[in-house]
């Protein structure tokens, strides 16, 4: 079997005495989506931030394409170029137009010419139905549009792996779908992804593997049908029951 | 999937608003009545404002003009004929203030930005500079500028260092730059700190280096936020250039002083004051407008 795009082995992360992640191990093969579910505070966001080297880890190894990225001597900028990250709060640059947001990294990081970067960005914006917004500033867009721009922005650097951190949590229920359908398109195109989400229906559609994170540990993992429909661990069952009661399944 | 799609279809875009036909709107009798009342109220308010202004300002003027000292006051401060006679000299002095402002502002921008960047950086190599920058800001923000001008203007020549100028204009400008760099560094630093860390995280996760993040993401947002306070500092800087007159620089203040000490008439000072106002008032208005726009922009962002 090919080397997985991402591989974690025994990763541990704590903030002071507070252990946030404990013995996290999993592989993400190419063209697959791994979805993390779990209550708020279970460590999903921290996990994604650690993979993206925004937070350092205390123990274990994170490898990208078989190469350890948890080595302190690694060039973090180079690693981040291979990873795309989309945040819960969009984090678009408010002083730049949509086009400028999307072309910033291709121009500055990849060294593309402005016209090449714009051409490439226009193609992406067109594909996701946002070309008419390219000269707008983020504060003129709806939350769903902002998040889709954020996804396009992270795609523009052609990442090996996309990290999506609860990208629909800050959105109106009506706007959630446009963002999720964008992610479904990406999945169809073969993008390798790691997601943290509260949308169980969506998790079922895009995930190749679902991991249930509880108090910093993966307590159950497997294909979505197994984890979400017939969970074995009582903590998974308990969580899913509460999600179901909240009407999100 | 189906449930999610249905959710989107029943959104606000398709709830039947487009079927409503709009008829030309005519205000109702009630609304017309309300408009009449509002316009009456408006007229009354304007009348009251005008009347009270005339009464209060008129009374003040009457008290001033009829007071026993009025004649000597106008003779001493508002001897316009004399004022216009010495005006060219004061204008000539004022060009020094303007020149000093322009040079000082450019130097302050560079030094202030450098200090702010050093103080906000986290690079371990810059640690000693960070300490030095902090000490610098603490000291020069805490001393009256007049003292700095005296220390630099009279103290530095007293050292008799070779290659160091004795030109009071250069020394005075240096003193102004030293002080204002500390002020501006703090304004810029606060601006940099108000940019949310998530902006930095987003830029870094796109692969931008620390410097690129600063240059393209953090600083543009920071500068936008601190433009109004920086303009305020510019207004203060223009006024404070008058302080270098104490070193003997022939600026507008010094020129006025020379004329007035010859004639024992203070109109030259008033003329100098008018010159400063001609520059500072428009700049203050402009600052107010910029500030209002900045607030509006921020509110717009909050609503998005």
Interface residues (C-beta under 8 A of the other chain):
Chain A: X49 X52 X54 X76 X77 X78 X80 X81 X83 X84 X85 X87 X89 X91 X92 X93 X94 X95 X104 X105 X108 X109 X138 X139 X140 X141 X146 X150 X153 X154 X157 X173 X174 X176 X177 X178 X180 X201 X202 X205
Chain B: X1 X3 X4 X5 X7 X8 X11 X12 X198 X199 X201 X202 X203 X204 X205 X206 X207 X208 X209 X212 X216 X217 X220 X221 X224 X300 X301 X303 X304
